[in-house]
Amino acid sequence: MTGIEDDASRALVPASGADALRISDADRNGTLRRLHNAVALGLIDIDEFEERSAAVARARMQSELAALVGDLPGPGAIVTSATDRVELRGVLGSLKRQGEWVVPTRLALHRRMGSIDLDLTKARFAGPIVVIELDTRFGSVEIRLPDGASASIDDVEVIVGSARDHRRDAPAEGRPHVVLTGRCVFGSVDIRGPRRAVMGRFRRG
């Protein structure tokens, strides 16, 4: 075999390793969630987040995404902090928040045998990233987000129940971005958009 033939044969051999793999939209969205979490943890500021997010949009290979989050913790690394953290606790009954209320950057919800209904569509946010920590048993959680908001439910552990984002075409990188984490036991977590008026009535979004 000649040297020319050897070179041609090597060119036909596919590259190996994760670095040579092209990325999908799901890969990009997963990387954006890690960047959102890093902001919530205070590991990077908004300027750096925007710079890295722009690089995510330009990336084509796995190695490029890995370089953008190589110095950050994984998607399950959301932790709690006493700074700017509000806890809401209760047993039985319902907990509701709606209207123009202030949403802290960290909100911990502890509920036993009851429902939680948070309407954030008219709320004021303390920051662009909101971390909601769930500790619920035998109950439901419904969160309504304003148009343009994004949410991540990947870090919610559900034991007998469900966690769903019901919105159509919800953005992966919106403002505000809500990160849900924690545990839901025998219950449901539902993310919805604003209520829409139809023929004088409101329908569920």
C-alpha positions in Angstrom: 0.0 0.0 0.0 1.4 3.4 -0.9 1.7 6.4 1.3 -1.1 8.1 -0.6 -3.4 5.1 0.1 -2.4 5.1 3.8 -3.4 8.7 4.1 -6.7 8.1 2.4 -7.5 5.1 4.6 -6.7 7.2 7.8 -9.1 10.0 6.5 -12.0 7.5 6.4 -11.5 6.4 10.0 -14.0 8.3 12.2 -12.7 10.3 15.1 -13.3 8.7 18.5 -14.1 10.1 21.9 -16.7 12.5 23.2 -14.8 15.6 22.0 -15.5 14.6 18.4 -19.3 14.3 18.9 -21.6 17.0 17.5 -24.1 18.5 19.9 -27.9 18.6 19.9 -30.4 21.2 21.2 -30.9 19.0 24.3 -27.1 19.3 24.9 -27.3 23.0 24.6 -30.3 23.3 26.9 -28.5 21.1 29.5 -25.5 23.3 29.4 -27.6 26.4 29.8 -29.3 24.9 32.9 -25.9 24.4 34.5 -25.0 28.0 33.8 -28.3 29.2 35.3 -27.5 27.1 38.4 -24.1 28.6 38.6 -25.6 32.0 38.7 -28.0 30.9 41.5 -25.0 29.6 43.5 -23.1 32.9 43.0 -20.3 31.1 41.1 -20.5 33.4 38.1 -22.1 36.8 37.6 -24.6 37.9 35.0 -22.0 39.3 32.6 -20.1 36.0 32.6 -23.3 34.1 32.3 -24.3 36.0 29.2 -20.9 35.6 27.7 -20.9 31.8 28.2 -24.5 31.5 27.0 -23.6 33.2 23.8 -20.7 30.7 23.4 -23.2 27.9 23.9 -25.3 29.1 21.0 -22.1 29.1 18.8 -20.8 25.7 19.9 -20.9 22.7 17.6 -18.9 20.0 19.4 -19.1 18.4 22.8 -15.6 19.6 23.6 -16.8 23.2 23.2 -19.6 22.8 25.7 -17.4 20.9 28.2 -15.0 23.8 28.2 -17.8 26.3 29.1 -18.9 24.3 32.2 -15.7 22.5 33.2 -15.1 24.7 36.2 -18.7 24.5 37.4 -20.6 21.9 39.5 -23.1 19.5 37.9 -26.8 20.2 37.4 -27.8 18.6 40.8 -25.5 20.9 42.8 -28.1 23.6 43.8 -27.5 24.3 47.5 -29.3 26.3 50.0 -28.1 29.5 51.7 -29.3 31.5 54.6 -28.8 34.7 52.5 -31.9 36.0 50.9 -33.7 32.8 51.6 -37.4 32.6 52.6 -39.1 29.5 54.1 -42.8 28.9 53.9 -44.1 26.0 56.1 -47.5 24.5 56.8 -49.6 21.4 57.4 -53.0 20.8 55.8 -54.9 23.5 53.9 -53.6 25.6 51.0 -50.8 28.2 50.5 -51.4 30.8 47.9 -49.4 33.8 46.7 -50.6 36.0 43.9 -50.5 39.6 42.7 -47.6 42.0 43.1 -45.6 40.1 45.7 -41.8 40.0 46.0 -40.1 36.7 45.1 -36.8 36.1 46.8 -33.8 34.6 45.1 -34.3 31.4 47.2 -37.7 30.2 48.3 -38.1 27.0 50.4 -41.5 25.4 50.4 -42.3 22.8 53.2 -45.8 21.4 53.0 -47.6 18.3 54.4 -51.0 17.3 53.1 -51.9 20.5 51.3 -51.6 22.5 48.1 -49.3 25.3 47.1 -50.4 27.8 44.4 -47.8 30.4 43.4 -48.7 32.9 40.8 -45.6 34.8 39.7 -47.1 36.5 36.6 -47.3 39.9 38.3 -44.7 39.4 41.0 -41.5 41.4 41.4 -38.3 39.3 41.4 -35.3 40.0 43.7 -33.0 38.6 40.9 -33.0 37.1 37.5 -32.6 33.6 38.9 -35.0 32.1 41.4 -34.3 28.8 43.2 -37.4 27.1 44.7 -36.6 24.2 47.1 -39.5 21.7 47.4 -40.2 19.5 50.4 -43.8 18.4 49.9 -45.8 15.3 50.8 -49.3 14.4 49.9 -50.1 17.5 48.0 -49.8 19.5 44.8 -47.6 22.5 43.7 -48.7 24.8 40.9 -46.5 27.6 39.8 -47.6 30.1 37.1 -44.8 32.0 35.3 -45.0 35.2 33.3 -44.5 35.2 29.5 -40.8 35.0 28.7 -39.8 33.1 31.8 -38.0 29.8 31.8 -37.9 27.0 34.3 -35.9 23.8 35.1 -37.5 20.9 36.9 -34.7 18.4 36.2 -33.5 18.5 39.8 -36.9 17.6 41.4 -37.1 14.1 42.8 -40.6 12.8 42.5 -41.7 9.7 44.5 -45.1 8.6 43.3 -46.4 11.6 41.4 -45.4 13.8 38.5 -43.5 17.0 37.6 -44.4 18.7 34.3 -44.0 22.0 32.5 -47.3 22.4 30.6 -46.3 25.5 28.6 -45.9 25.2 24.9 -42.7 26.6 23.4 -41.3 27.7 26.7 -37.9 29.3 26.4 -34.8 27.5 27.6 -33.1 30.8 28.6 -35.6 33.3 29.8 -36.0 36.0 32.4 -36.6 35.2 35.1 -35.3 31.7 35.2 -36.8 29.5 37.9 -34.9 26.4 39.1 -36.9 23.9 41.0 -35.1 21.4 43.2 -35.9 19.1 46.2 -38.5 16.4 46.6 -42.2 15.8 46.0 -43.6 12.6 47.6 -47.1 11.5 46.6 -48.0 14.6 44.8 -47.6 16.7 41.6 -45.6 19.7 40.5 -47.1 21.7 37.6 -45.6 24.7 35.8 -48.0 26.8 33.8 -48.2 30.1 32.0 -50.5 33.1 32.7 -54.2 32.6 32.7 -55.7 33.6 29.4 -59.1 35.3 29.0 -61.4 33.6 26.6 -65.0 34.9 26.0 -65.0 36.6 29.4 -63.6 33.7 31.3 -60.2 32.5 32.2 -58.8 29.2 30.9 -56.0 27.3 32.4 -52.6 27.8 30.6 
